[in-house]
Amino acid sequence: DRLTSRTKLLESLDCFRRDADTGRQMEALDAYTQRAVDIVTSGSVADALDTNKEDPKIIERYGKGGESFLRARRLVETGVRVVGFNWGSWDTHSGNFDRLRTQLPRLDQHLSALLEDLYQRGLDQDVSVVVWGEFGRTPRVNNNKGGRDHWYGVSMCVLAGGGMKTGQVIGSSTKNAEQPQDRPVHMQQVFATLYHNMGIDVASTTIKDPSGRPQYLVDHRAPIHELI
């Protein structure tokens, strides 16, 4: 009932945009929305979310707190095209080192279990995995009980699967991680790489905005060539 009411609300709100939709993008959006609703209501998604139906040995491999990683693999097998979720608390303005001593080993277990699972099931060529946050953390520890604050100057991400050439580190930072140094990678290049893995050519693909003007998907349209 809640899903139905939300779908109807979405349809009513979209009506306000149709008059300005010269590119007829809303018609395409309607089709995608209906496909998404069909997936959610099919029952297969509910089964995928129920980790009690998984092999106990695999559940143990993922470990306590790894349910989101396991559900992601199960959803992909169900046919869900893109899966995203948040895990952990990384906003370490205080207690940075104490918190990460516990959290990093858990992430290592959950993520390695997911990647191992994908490879064993032959999904490593088809499924791209990206792990990252919004930004980095300050190179210097603050005065607020050993914390690190927001730092937009440099960040990092982990990419795996997707038929990419993995097992390498691309780019580096200055000594204290203040700024990118050798081979800087723009965050939009990560998106360009993921689009490439999905078979979308960002160099030529455009979508029309509500006024009918074509817009590229990203401004930095070169995938990370070391991975391709």
Salt bridges, closest charged atoms under 4 A:
GLU27 OE2 - ARG24 NH2 2.87
ASP30 OD2 - ARG18 NH2 3.07
ASP47 OD1 - LYS53 NZ 2.75
GLU54 OE1 - ARG73 NH2 2.79
GLU54 OE1 - ARG74 NH1 2.85
GLU54 OE2 - ARG121 NH2 3.91
GLU77 OE1 - ARG73 NH1 2.64
GLU77 OE2 - ARG121 NH1 3.18
ASP91 OD1 - HIS93 NE2 3.04
ASP91 OD1 - ARG137 NH1 3.21
ASP91 OD1 - HIS150 NE2 2.97
ASP98 OD1 - ARG101 NH1 2.91
GLU116 OE1 - ARG61 NE 3.05
ASP117 OD2 - ARG73 NE 3.00
ASP117 OD1 - ARG121 NE 2.87
ASP149 OD1 - HIS93 ND1 2.72
ASP209 OD2 - ARG213 NE 3.26
GLU226 OE2 - ARG183 NE 2.74
GLU226 OE2 - HIS225 NE2 3.49
